[in-house]
Amino acid sequence: MKILFDFLPIILFFGMFKYAEGNTEWAARTATEWLGFMVSGGVVGTAEAPVLLATVVVILATLAQILWLVARGRKIDTMLWVSLGLVTLLGGATIYFHSESFIKWKPTVLYWVMGGALLVGQLAFRKNGIRSLMGAQMTLPEPVWRNLNYSWMAFFALMGVLNLWVAFNFSTATWVNFKLFGGLGLMLLFVLGQAVFLNKHAGTEP
């Protein structure tokens, strides 16, 4: 259920983009009416309208996630705050400049921030971020925790590079498909691989 919650803004981004892509005249008219005061020139064309509307949706969805957690008295993960900051900053630039290039950088920056946080924690503070998250659920030897931490760093680094490659070598529609299905699919495959790896070591002496 949590993974659905985490990916909800991406799912809504995808849904709005696909609907607007299939209704470009409506998208351009609606984007101009809603966003004209925010965009350079005041008019949104049919080419950029789908990604601009989808960007507004993902900003609002991320904000709604935080407000929902606050209303329920739940702890808000630092990465969710980071995600809101990035999507607001880069999404705002996308809207103002009529350019999807800014929002395309958002997944990469977020992946690299997460990987960088694990790396800094490991090297500078001798703190294993993955063990901090999962240590209460299982017992693993120290080398296994360390390898697990580095494997997540590598995954985040590679996902950041892969996002940029798809974003700037294929159409925006292809990138939107990859953002949802590719990102979610690769994450699930990686988590399943981690589960198989952990199953071999869980419960062994640290």
PyMOL CGO cylinders between C-alpha atoms (Angstrom):
from pymol import cmd
from pymol.cgo import CYLINDER

trace = [
    CYLINDER, 0.00, 0.00, 0.00, 2.86, 2.38, 0.82, 0.3, 1, 1, 1, 1, 1, 1,
    CYLINDER, 2.86, 2.38, 0.82, 4.42, 1.94, -2.61, 0.3, 1, 1, 1, 1, 1, 1,
    CYLINDER, 4.42, 1.94, -2.61, 1.09, 2.96, -4.19, 0.3, 1, 1, 1, 1, 1, 1,
    CYLINDER, 1.09, 2.96, -4.19, 1.02, 6.04, -1.97, 0.3, 1, 1, 1, 1, 1, 1,
    CYLINDER, 1.02, 6.04, -1.97, 4.63, 6.88, -2.89, 0.3, 1, 1, 1, 1, 1, 1,
    CYLINDER, 4.63, 6.88, -2.89, 3.96, 6.50, -6.61, 0.3, 1, 1, 1, 1, 1, 1,
    CYLINDER, 3.96, 6.50, -6.61, 0.56, 8.26, -6.59, 0.3, 1, 1, 1, 1, 1, 1,
    CYLINDER, 0.56, 8.26, -6.59, 1.92, 11.62, -7.88, 0.3, 1, 1, 1, 1, 1, 1,
    CYLINDER, 1.92, 11.62, -7.88, 3.66, 9.80, -10.75, 0.3, 1, 1, 1, 1, 1, 1,
    CYLINDER, 3.66, 9.80, -10.75, 0.47, 7.89, -11.58, 0.3, 1, 1, 1, 1, 1, 1,
    CYLINDER, 0.47, 7.89, -11.58, -1.54, 11.13, -11.62, 0.3, 1, 1, 1, 1, 1, 1,
    CYLINDER, -1.54, 11.13, -11.62, 1.17, 12.84, -13.71, 0.3, 1, 1, 1, 1, 1, 1,
    CYLINDER, 1.17, 12.84, -13.71, 0.92, 9.98, -16.21, 0.3, 1, 1, 1, 1, 1, 1,
    CYLINDER, 0.92, 9.98, -16.21, -2.89, 10.11, -16.29, 0.3, 1, 1, 1, 1, 1, 1,
    CYLINDER, -2.89, 10.11, -16.29, -3.07, 13.84, -16.87, 0.3, 1, 1, 1, 1, 1, 1,
    CYLINDER, -3.07, 13.84, -16.87, -0.35, 13.77, -19.53, 0.3, 1, 1, 1, 1, 1, 1,
    CYLINDER, -0.35, 13.77, -19.53, -2.06, 10.97, -21.46, 0.3, 1, 1, 1, 1, 1, 1,
    CYLINDER, -2.06, 10.97, -21.46, -5.47, 12.65, -21.30, 0.3, 1, 1, 1, 1, 1, 1,
    CYLINDER, -5.47, 12.65, -21.30, -4.08, 16.02, -22.37, 0.3, 1, 1, 1, 1, 1, 1,
    CYLINDER, -4.08, 16.02, -22.37, -1.99, 14.39, -25.10, 0.3, 1, 1, 1, 1, 1, 1,
    CYLINDER, -1.99, 14.39, -25.10, -5.18, 12.96, -26.57, 0.3, 1, 1, 1, 1, 1, 1,
    CYLINDER, -5.18, 12.96, -26.57, -7.02, 16.28, -26.25, 0.3, 1, 1, 1, 1, 1, 1,
    CYLINDER, -7.02, 16.28, -26.25, -4.44, 18.86, -27.23, 0.3, 1, 1, 1, 1, 1, 1,
    CYLINDER, -4.44, 18.86, -27.23, -6.85, 21.69, -28.07, 0.3, 1, 1, 1, 1, 1, 1,
    CYLINDER, -6.85, 21.69, -28.07, -8.55, 21.34, -24.69, 0.3, 1, 1, 1, 1, 1, 1,
    CYLINDER, -8.55, 21.34, -24.69, -5.15, 21.07, -23.01, 0.3, 1, 1, 1, 1, 1, 1,
    CYLINDER, -5.15, 21.07, -23.01, -3.81, 24.24, -24.64, 0.3, 1, 1, 1, 1, 1, 1,
    CYLINDER, -3.81, 24.24, -24.64, -6.98, 26.19, -23.85, 0.3, 1, 1, 1, 1, 1, 1,
    CYLINDER, -6.98, 26.19, -23.85, -7.12, 24.95, -20.25, 0.3, 1, 1, 1, 1, 1, 1,
    CYLINDER, -7.12, 24.95, -20.25, -3.41, 25.50, -19.64, 0.3, 1, 1, 1, 1, 1, 1,
    CYLINDER, -3.41, 25.50, -19.64, -3.64, 29.03, -21.01, 0.3, 1, 1, 1, 1, 1, 1,
    CYLINDER, -3.64, 29.03, -21.01, -6.67, 29.81, -18.81, 0.3, 1, 1, 1, 1, 1, 1,
    CYLINDER, -6.67, 29.81, -18.81, -5.19, 28.25, -15.66, 0.3, 1, 1, 1, 1, 1, 1,
    CYLINDER, -5.19, 28.25, -15.66, -1.52, 28.99, -16.12, 0.3, 1, 1, 1, 1, 1, 1,
    CYLINDER, -1.52, 28.99, -16.12, -1.43, 32.00, -18.43, 0.3, 1, 1, 1, 1, 1, 1,
    CYLINDER, -1.43, 32.00, -18.43, -0.49, 34.31, -15.57, 0.3, 1, 1, 1, 1, 1, 1,
    CYLINDER, -0.49, 34.31, -15.57, 2.45, 32.04, -14.69, 0.3, 1, 1, 1, 1, 1, 1,
    CYLINDER, 2.45, 32.04, -14.69, 3.95, 31.34, -18.10, 0.3, 1, 1, 1, 1, 1, 1,
    CYLINDER, 3.95, 31.34, -18.10, 6.25, 33.46, -20.19, 0.3, 1, 1, 1, 1, 1, 1,
    CYLINDER, 6.25, 33.46, -20.19, 4.14, 35.14, -22.88, 0.3, 1, 1, 1, 1, 1, 1,
    CYLINDER, 4.14, 35.14, -22.88, 0.85, 34.16, -21.23, 0.3, 1, 1, 1, 1, 1, 1,
    CYLINDER, 0.85, 34.16, -21.23, -0.14, 31.60, -23.88, 0.3, 1, 1, 1, 1, 1, 1,
    CYLINDER, -0.14, 31.60, -23.88, 0.42, 27.82, -23.83, 0.3, 1, 1, 1, 1, 1, 1,
    CYLINDER, 0.42, 27.82, -23.83, 0.61, 25.95, -27.13, 0.3, 1, 1, 1, 1, 1, 1,
    CYLINDER, 0.61, 25.95, -27.13, -0.65, 22.47, -27.93, 0.3, 1, 1, 1, 1, 1, 1,
    CYLINDER, -0.65, 22.47, -27.93, 2.86, 20.98, -27.94, 0.3, 1, 1, 1, 1, 1, 1,
    CYLINDER, 2.86, 20.98, -27.94, 3.76, 21.90, -24.36, 0.3, 1, 1, 1, 1, 1, 1,
    CYLINDER, 3.76, 21.90, -24.36, 0.29, 21.93, -22.77, 0.3, 1, 1, 1, 1, 1, 1,
    CYLINDER, 0.29, 21.93, -22.77, 0.18, 18.20, -21.77, 0.3, 1, 1, 1, 1, 1, 1,
    CYLINDER, 0.18, 18.20, -21.77, 3.42, 18.27, -19.80, 0.3, 1, 1, 1, 1, 1, 1,
    CYLINDER, 3.42, 18.27, -19.80, 2.57, 21.63, -18.20, 0.3, 1, 1, 1, 1, 1, 1,
    CYLINDER, 2.57, 21.63, -18.20, -0.80, 20.39, -16.96, 0.3, 1, 1, 1, 1, 1, 1,
    CYLINDER, -0.80, 20.39, -16.96, 0.76, 17.14, -15.77, 0.3, 1, 1, 1, 1, 1, 1,
    CYLINDER, 0.76, 17.14, -15.77, 3.39, 19.15, -13.92, 0.3, 1, 1, 1, 1, 1, 1,
    CYLINDER, 3.39, 19.15, -13.92, 0.74, 21.15, -12.08, 0.3, 1, 1, 1, 1, 1, 1,
    CYLINDER, 0.74, 21.15, -12.08, -0.98, 17.89, -11.12, 0.3, 1, 1, 1, 1, 1, 1,
    CYLINDER, -0.98, 17.89, -11.12, 2.21, 16.32, -9.75, 0.3, 1, 1, 1, 1, 1, 1,
    CYLINDER, 2.21, 16.32, -9.75, 2.99, 19.43, -7.67, 0.3, 1, 1, 1, 1, 1, 1,
    CYLINDER, 2.99, 19.43, -7.67, -0.52, 19.46, -6.19, 0.3, 1, 1, 1, 1, 1, 1,
    CYLINDER, -0.52, 19.46, -6.19, -0.46, 15.69, -5.60, 0.3, 1, 1, 1, 1, 1, 1,
    CYLINDER, -0.46, 15.69, -5.60, 2.85, 15.85, -3.74, 0.3, 1, 1, 1, 1, 1, 1,
    CYLINDER, 2.85, 15.85, -3.74, 1.57, 18.73, -1.62, 0.3, 1, 1, 1, 1, 1, 1,
    CYLINDER, 1.57, 18.73, -1.62, -1.64, 16.79, -0.94, 0.3, 1, 1, 1, 1, 1, 1,
    CYLINDER, -1.64, 16.79, -0.94, 0.41, 13.81, 0.26, 0.3, 1, 1, 1, 1, 1, 1,
    CYLINDER, 0.41, 13.81, 0.26, 2.13, 15.98, 2.86, 0.3, 1, 1, 1, 1, 1, 1,
    CYLINDER, 2.13, 15.98, 2.86, -1.12, 17.63, 3.98, 0.3, 1, 1, 1, 1, 1, 1,
    CYLINDER, -1.12, 17.63, 3.98, -2.76, 14.20, 4.32, 0.3, 1, 1, 1, 1, 1, 1,
    CYLINDER, -2.76, 14.20, 4.32, 0.10, 12.93, 6.48, 0.3, 1, 1, 1, 1, 1, 1,
    CYLINDER, 0.10, 12.93, 6.48, 0.02, 16.08, 8.62, 0.3, 1, 1, 1, 1, 1, 1,
    CYLINDER, 0.02, 16.08, 8.62, -3.74, 15.76, 9.10, 0.3, 1, 1, 1, 1, 1, 1,
    CYLINDER, -3.74, 15.76, 9.10, -3.30, 12.17, 10.30, 0.3, 1, 1, 1, 1, 1, 1,
    CYLINDER, -3.30, 12.17, 10.30, -0.41, 13.06, 12.59, 0.3, 1, 1, 1, 1, 1, 1,
    CYLINDER, -0.41, 13.06, 12.59, 1.99, 10.88, 10.63, 0.3, 1, 1, 1, 1, 1, 1,
    CYLINDER, 1.99, 10.88, 10.63, 5.72, 11.39, 10.26, 0.3, 1, 1, 1, 1, 1, 1,
    CYLINDER, 5.72, 11.39, 10.26, 6.76, 12.94, 6.94, 0.3, 1, 1, 1, 1, 1, 1,
    CYLINDER, 6.76, 12.94, 6.94, 9.85, 11.40, 5.40, 0.3, 1, 1, 1, 1, 1, 1,
    CYLINDER, 9.85, 11.40, 5.40, 12.66, 13.81, 4.59, 0.3, 1, 1, 1, 1, 1, 1,
    CYLINDER, 12.66, 13.81, 4.59, 12.67, 12.58, 0.99, 0.3, 1, 1, 1, 1, 1, 1,
    CYLINDER, 12.67, 12.58, 0.99, 9.03, 13.62, 0.60, 0.3, 1, 1, 1, 1, 1, 1,
    CYLINDER, 9.03, 13.62, 0.60, 9.95, 17.18, 1.60, 0.3, 1, 1, 1, 1, 1, 1,
    CYLINDER, 9.95, 17.18, 1.60, 12.88, 17.03, -0.83, 0.3, 1, 1, 1, 1, 1, 1,
    CYLINDER, 12.88, 17.03, -0.83, 10.57, 15.75, -3.55, 0.3, 1, 1, 1, 1, 1, 1,
    CYLINDER, 10.57, 15.75, -3.55, 8.12, 18.59, -2.95, 0.3, 1, 1, 1, 1, 1, 1,
    CYLINDER, 8.12, 18.59, -2.95, 10.93, 21.14, -3.10, 0.3, 1, 1, 1, 1, 1, 1,
    CYLINDER, 10.93, 21.14, -3.10, 12.33, 19.71, -6.32, 0.3, 1, 1, 1, 1, 1, 1,
    CYLINDER, 12.33, 19.71, -6.32, 8.99, 19.31, -8.08, 0.3, 1, 1, 1, 1, 1, 1,
    CYLINDER, 8.99, 19.31, -8.08, 7.98, 22.83, -7.09, 0.3, 1, 1, 1, 1, 1, 1,
    CYLINDER, 7.98, 22.83, -7.09, 11.27, 24.38, -8.21, 0.3, 1, 1, 1, 1, 1, 1,
    CYLINDER, 11.27, 24.38, -8.21, 11.80, 22.40, -11.41, 0.3, 1, 1, 1, 1, 1, 1,
    CYLINDER, 11.80, 22.40, -11.41, 8.08, 22.18, -12.15, 0.3, 1, 1, 1, 1, 1, 1,
    CYLINDER, 8.08, 22.18, -12.15, 7.76, 25.93, -11.72, 0.3, 1, 1, 1, 1, 1, 1,
    CYLINDER, 7.76, 25.93, -11.72, 10.60, 26.45, -14.19, 0.3, 1, 1, 1, 1, 1, 1,
    CYLINDER, 10.60, 26.45, -14.19, 8.93, 24.04, -16.62, 0.3, 1, 1, 1, 1, 1, 1,
    CYLINDER, 8.93, 24.04, -16.62, 5.68, 26.00, -16.43, 0.3, 1, 1, 1, 1, 1, 1,
    CYLINDER, 5.68, 26.00, -16.43, 7.26, 29.44, -16.72, 0.3, 1, 1, 1, 1, 1, 1,
    CYLINDER, 7.26, 29.44, -16.72, 9.64, 28.61, -19.57, 0.3, 1, 1, 1, 1, 1, 1,
    CYLINDER, 9.64, 28.61, -19.57, 7.25, 26.25, -21.43, 0.3, 1, 1, 1, 1, 1, 1,
    CYLINDER, 7.25, 26.25, -21.43, 9.98, 23.62, -21.31, 0.3, 1, 1, 1, 1, 1, 1,
    CYLINDER, 9.98, 23.62, -21.31, 9.74, 20.01, -20.15, 0.3, 1, 1, 1, 1, 1, 1,
    CYLINDER, 9.74, 20.01, -20.15, 13.53, 19.86, -19.74, 0.3, 1, 1, 1, 1, 1, 1,
    CYLINDER, 13.53, 19.86, -19.74, 13.35, 21.08, -16.14, 0.3, 1, 1, 1, 1, 1, 1,
    CYLINDER, 13.35, 21.08, -16.14, 10.77, 18.58, -14.90, 0.3, 1, 1, 1, 1, 1, 1,
    CYLINDER, 10.77, 18.58, -14.90, 12.65, 15.80, -16.69, 0.3, 1, 1, 1, 1, 1, 1,
    CYLINDER, 12.65, 15.80, -16.69, 15.59, 16.43, -14.36, 0.3, 1, 1, 1, 1, 1, 1,
    CYLINDER, 15.59, 16.43, -14.36, 13.48, 15.98, -11.22, 0.3, 1, 1, 1, 1, 1, 1,
    CYLINDER, 13.48, 15.98, -11.22, 13.62, 12.14, -10.96, 0.3, 1, 1, 1, 1, 1, 1,
    CYLINDER, 13.62, 12.14, -10.96, 17.38, 12.17, -11.57, 0.3, 1, 1, 1, 1, 1, 1,
    CYLINDER, 17.38, 12.17, -11.57, 18.05, 14.81, -8.93, 0.3, 1, 1, 1, 1, 1, 1,
    CYLINDER, 18.05, 14.81, -8.93, 15.86, 12.94, -6.43, 0.3, 1, 1, 1, 1, 1, 1,
    CYLINDER, 15.86, 12.94, -6.43, 17.60, 9.61, -7.15, 0.3, 1, 1, 1, 1, 1, 1,
    CYLINDER, 17.60, 9.61, -7.15, 21.00, 11.23, -6.74, 0.3, 1, 1, 1, 1, 1, 1,
    CYLINDER, 21.00, 11.23, -6.74, 19.98, 13.00, -3.54, 0.3, 1, 1, 1, 1, 1, 1,
    CYLINDER, 19.98, 13.00, -3.54, 18.86, 9.68, -2.04, 0.3, 1, 1, 1, 1, 1, 1,
    CYLINDER, 18.86, 9.68, -2.04, 22.01, 7.89, -3.18, 0.3, 1, 1, 1, 1, 1, 1,
    CYLINDER, 22.01, 7.89, -3.18, 24.17, 10.79, -2.02, 0.3, 1, 1, 1, 1, 1, 1,
    CYLINDER, 24.17, 10.79, -2.02, 22.53, 10.76, 1.41, 0.3, 1, 1, 1, 1, 1, 1,
    CYLINDER, 22.53, 10.76, 1.41, 23.40, 7.07, 1.80, 0.3, 1, 1, 1, 1, 1, 1,
    CYLINDER, 23.40, 7.07, 1.80, 26.96, 7.69, 0.64, 0.3, 1, 1, 1, 1, 1, 1,
    CYLINDER, 26.96, 7.69, 0.64, 27.56, 10.67, 2.94, 0.3, 1, 1, 1, 1, 1, 1,
    CYLINDER, 27.56, 10.67, 2.94, 26.05, 8.79, 5.86, 0.3, 1, 1, 1, 1, 1, 1,
    CYLINDER, 26.05, 8.79, 5.86, 28.30, 5.80, 5.24, 0.3, 1, 1, 1, 1, 1, 1,
    CYLINDER, 28.30, 5.80, 5.24, 31.57, 7.66, 4.62, 0.3, 1, 1, 1, 1, 1, 1,
    CYLINDER, 31.57, 7.66, 4.62, 31.24, 10.76, 6.80, 0.3, 1, 1, 1, 1, 1, 1,
    CYLINDER, 31.24, 10.76, 6.80, 29.17, 9.54, 9.73, 0.3, 1, 1, 1, 1, 1, 1,
    CYLINDER, 29.17, 9.54, 9.73, 29.72, 5.77, 9.64, 0.3, 1, 1, 1, 1, 1, 1,
    CYLINDER, 29.72, 5.77, 9.64, 25.96, 5.40, 9.56, 0.3, 1, 1, 1, 1, 1, 1,
    CYLINDER, 25.96, 5.40, 9.56, 24.34, 2.77, 7.36, 0.3, 1, 1, 1, 1, 1, 1,
    CYLINDER, 24.34, 2.77, 7.36, 21.10, 4.30, 6.09, 0.3, 1, 1, 1, 1, 1, 1,
    CYLINDER, 21.10, 4.30, 6.09, 19.59, 1.00, 4.98, 0.3, 1, 1, 1, 1, 1, 1,
    CYLINDER, 19.59, 1.00, 4.98, 20.29, -0.63, 8.34, 0.3, 1, 1, 1, 1, 1, 1,
    CYLINDER, 20.29, -0.63, 8.34, 18.66, 2.36, 10.05, 0.3, 1, 1, 1, 1, 1, 1,
    CYLINDER, 18.66, 2.36, 10.05, 15.52, 1.69, 8.02, 0.3, 1, 1, 1, 1, 1, 1,
    CYLINDER, 15.52, 1.69, 8.02, 15.49, -2.10, 8.19, 0.3, 1, 1, 1, 1, 1, 1,
    CYLINDER, 15.49, -2.10, 8.19, 17.59, -3.03, 11.20, 0.3, 1, 1, 1, 1, 1, 1,
    CYLINDER, 17.59, -3.03, 11.20, 14.60, -3.46, 13.49, 0.3, 1, 1, 1, 1, 1, 1,
    CYLINDER, 14.60, -3.46, 13.49, 13.10, -6.09, 11.18, 0.3, 1, 1, 1, 1, 1, 1,
    CYLINDER, 13.10, -6.09, 11.18, 16.11, -8.35, 10.66, 0.3, 1, 1, 1, 1, 1, 1,
    CYLINDER, 16.11, -8.35, 10.66, 19.59, -9.28, 11.85, 0.3, 1, 1, 1, 1, 1, 1,
    CYLINDER, 19.59, -9.28, 11.85, 22.39, -9.30, 9.30, 0.3, 1, 1, 1, 1, 1, 1,
    CYLINDER, 22.39, -9.30, 9.30, 26.20, -9.44, 9.44, 0.3, 1, 1, 1, 1, 1, 1,
    CYLINDER, 26.20, -9.44, 9.44, 27.92, -6.07, 9.13, 0.3, 1, 1, 1, 1, 1, 1,
    CYLINDER, 27.92, -6.07, 9.13, 29.43, -6.83, 5.67, 0.3, 1, 1, 1, 1, 1, 1,
    CYLINDER, 29.43, -6.83, 5.67, 25.96, -7.69, 4.37, 0.3, 1, 1, 1, 1, 1, 1,
    CYLINDER, 25.96, -7.69, 4.37, 24.51, -4.40, 5.65, 0.3, 1, 1, 1, 1, 1, 1,
    CYLINDER, 24.51, -4.40, 5.65, 27.41, -2.55, 4.03, 0.3, 1, 1, 1, 1, 1, 1,
    CYLINDER, 27.41, -2.55, 4.03, 26.93, -4.32, 0.68, 0.3, 1, 1, 1, 1, 1, 1,
    CYLINDER, 26.93, -4.32, 0.68, 23.21, -3.67, 0.86, 0.3, 1, 1, 1, 1, 1, 1,
    CYLINDER, 23.21, -3.67, 0.86, 23.82, 0.02, 1.45, 0.3, 1, 1, 1, 1, 1, 1,
    CYLINDER, 23.82, 0.02, 1.45, 26.24, 0.29, -1.47, 0.3, 1, 1, 1, 1, 1, 1,
    CYLINDER, 26.24, 0.29, -1.47, 23.90, -1.64, -3.75, 0.3, 1, 1, 1, 1, 1, 1,
    CYLINDER, 23.90, -1.64, -3.75, 21.16, 0.95, -3.13, 0.3, 1, 1, 1, 1, 1, 1,
    CYLINDER, 21.16, 0.95, -3.13, 23.63, 3.75, -3.80, 0.3, 1, 1, 1, 1, 1, 1,
    CYLINDER, 23.63, 3.75, -3.80, 24.52, 2.15, -7.13, 0.3, 1, 1, 1, 1, 1, 1,
    CYLINDER, 24.52, 2.15, -7.13, 20.86, 1.59, -7.99, 0.3, 1, 1, 1, 1, 1, 1,
    CYLINDER, 20.86, 1.59, -7.99, 19.96, 5.24, -7.35, 0.3, 1, 1, 1, 1, 1, 1,
    CYLINDER, 19.96, 5.24, -7.35, 22.99, 6.45, -9.32, 0.3, 1, 1, 1, 1, 1, 1,
    CYLINDER, 22.99, 6.45, -9.32, 22.14, 4.26, -12.32, 0.3, 1, 1, 1, 1, 1, 1,
    CYLINDER, 22.14, 4.26, -12.32, 18.45, 5.16, -12.23, 0.3, 1, 1, 1, 1, 1, 1,
    CYLINDER, 18.45, 5.16, -12.23, 19.41, 8.83, -12.34, 0.3, 1, 1, 1, 1, 1, 1,
    CYLINDER, 19.41, 8.83, -12.34, 21.56, 8.28, -15.42, 0.3, 1, 1, 1, 1, 1, 1,
    CYLINDER, 21.56, 8.28, -15.42, 18.92, 6.09, -17.08, 0.3, 1, 1, 1, 1, 1, 1,
    CYLINDER, 18.92, 6.09, -17.08, 16.24, 8.74, -16.54, 0.3, 1, 1, 1, 1, 1, 1,
    CYLINDER, 16.24, 8.74, -16.54, 18.38, 11.38, -18.27, 0.3, 1, 1, 1, 1, 1, 1,
    CYLINDER, 18.38, 11.38, -18.27, 19.16, 9.05, -21.16, 0.3, 1, 1, 1, 1, 1, 1,
    CYLINDER, 19.16, 9.05, -21.16, 15.47, 8.34, -21.79, 0.3, 1, 1, 1, 1, 1, 1,
    CYLINDER, 15.47, 8.34, -21.79, 14.43, 11.95, -21.16, 0.3, 1, 1, 1, 1, 1, 1,
    CYLINDER, 14.43, 11.95, -21.16, 16.80, 13.52, -23.68, 0.3, 1, 1, 1, 1, 1, 1,
    CYLINDER, 16.80, 13.52, -23.68, 17.06, 10.79, -26.32, 0.3, 1, 1, 1, 1, 1, 1,
    CYLINDER, 17.06, 10.79, -26.32, 13.38, 9.92, -26.74, 0.3, 1, 1, 1, 1, 1, 1,
    CYLINDER, 13.38, 9.92, -26.74, 10.09, 11.76, -27.00, 0.3, 1, 1, 1, 1, 1, 1,
    CYLINDER, 10.09, 11.76, -27.00, 8.41, 13.27, -23.97, 0.3, 1, 1, 1, 1, 1, 1,
    CYLINDER, 8.41, 13.27, -23.97, 5.62, 10.67, -24.30, 0.3, 1, 1, 1, 1, 1, 1,
    CYLINDER, 5.62, 10.67, -24.30, 8.17, 7.86, -24.13, 0.3, 1, 1, 1, 1, 1, 1,
    CYLINDER, 8.17, 7.86, -24.13, 9.79, 9.47, -21.08, 0.3, 1, 1, 1, 1, 1, 1,
    CYLINDER, 9.79, 9.47, -21.08, 6.39, 9.73, -19.34, 0.3, 1, 1, 1, 1, 1, 1,
    CYLINDER, 6.39, 9.73, -19.34, 5.80, 6.01, -19.99, 0.3, 1, 1, 1, 1, 1, 1,
    CYLINDER, 5.80, 6.01, -19.99, 9.25, 5.18, -18.65, 0.3, 1, 1, 1, 1, 1, 1,
    CYLINDER, 9.25, 5.18, -18.65, 8.77, 7.42, -15.62, 0.3, 1, 1, 1, 1, 1, 1,
    CYLINDER, 8.77, 7.42, -15.62, 5.84, 5.30, -14.48, 0.3, 1, 1, 1, 1, 1, 1,
    CYLINDER, 5.84, 5.30, -14.48, 6.29, 1.80, -15.88, 0.3, 1, 1, 1, 1, 1, 1,
    CYLINDER, 6.29, 1.80, -15.88, 10.07, 1.77, -16.20, 0.3, 1, 1, 1, 1, 1, 1,
    CYLINDER, 10.07, 1.77, -16.20, 10.75, 3.41, -12.86, 0.3, 1, 1, 1, 1, 1, 1,
    CYLINDER, 10.75, 3.41, -12.86, 8.21, 1.32, -10.96, 0.3, 1, 1, 1, 1, 1, 1,
    CYLINDER, 8.21, 1.32, -10.96, 9.14, -1.90, -12.78, 0.3, 1, 1, 1, 1, 1, 1,
    CYLINDER, 9.14, -1.90, -12.78, 12.87, -1.53, -12.19, 0.3, 1, 1, 1, 1, 1, 1,
    CYLINDER, 12.87, -1.53, -12.19, 12.28, -0.62, -8.55, 0.3, 1, 1, 1, 1, 1, 1,
    CYLINDER, 12.28, -0.62, -8.55, 10.16, -3.73, -8.02, 0.3, 1, 1, 1, 1, 1, 1,
    CYLINDER, 10.16, -3.73, -8.02, 12.73, -5.95, -9.75, 0.3, 1, 1, 1, 1, 1, 1,
    CYLINDER, 12.73, -5.95, -9.75, 15.51, -4.51, -7.63, 0.3, 1, 1, 1, 1, 1, 1,
    CYLINDER, 15.51, -4.51, -7.63, 13.52, -4.96, -4.42, 0.3, 1, 1, 1, 1, 1, 1,
    CYLINDER, 13.52, -4.96, -4.42, 12.73, -8.56, -5.37, 0.3, 1, 1, 1, 1, 1, 1,
    CYLINDER, 12.73, -8.56, -5.37, 16.42, -9.18, -6.03, 0.3, 1, 1, 1, 1, 1, 1,
    CYLINDER, 16.42, -9.18, -6.03, 17.24, -7.67, -2.65, 0.3, 1, 1, 1, 1, 1, 1,
    CYLINDER, 17.24, -7.67, -2.65, 14.65, -9.93, -1.00, 0.3, 1, 1, 1, 1, 1, 1,
    CYLINDER, 14.65, -9.93, -1.00, 16.28, -13.02, -2.49, 0.3, 1, 1, 1, 1, 1, 1,
    CYLINDER, 16.28, -13.02, -2.49, 19.70, -11.80, -1.34, 0.3, 1, 1, 1, 1, 1, 1,
    CYLINDER, 19.70, -11.80, -1.34, 18.45, -11.01, 2.18, 0.3, 1, 1, 1, 1, 1, 1,
    CYLINDER, 18.45, -11.01, 2.18, 16.70, -14.35, 2.50, 0.3, 1, 1, 1, 1, 1, 1,
    CYLINDER, 16.70, -14.35, 2.50, 20.08, -16.04, 2.31, 0.3, 1, 1, 1, 1, 1, 1,
    CYLINDER, 20.08, -16.04, 2.31, 21.50, -14.00, 5.17, 0.3, 1, 1, 1, 1, 1, 1,
    CYLINDER, 21.50, -14.00, 5.17, 18.56, -13.13, 7.42, 0.3, 1, 1, 1, 1, 1, 1,
    CYLINDER, 18.56, -13.13, 7.42, 19.00, -14.34, 10.96, 0.3, 1, 1, 1, 1, 1, 1,
    CYLINDER, 19.00, -14.34, 10.96, 22.74, -15.03, 10.64, 0.3, 1, 1, 1, 1, 1, 1,
    CYLINDER, 22.74, -15.03, 10.64, 25.07, -13.72, 13.31, 0.3, 1, 1, 1, 1, 1, 1,
    CYLINDER, 25.07, -13.72, 13.31, 26.22, -10.10, 12.83, 0.3, 1, 1, 1, 1, 1, 1,
]
cmd.load_cgo(trace, "trace")
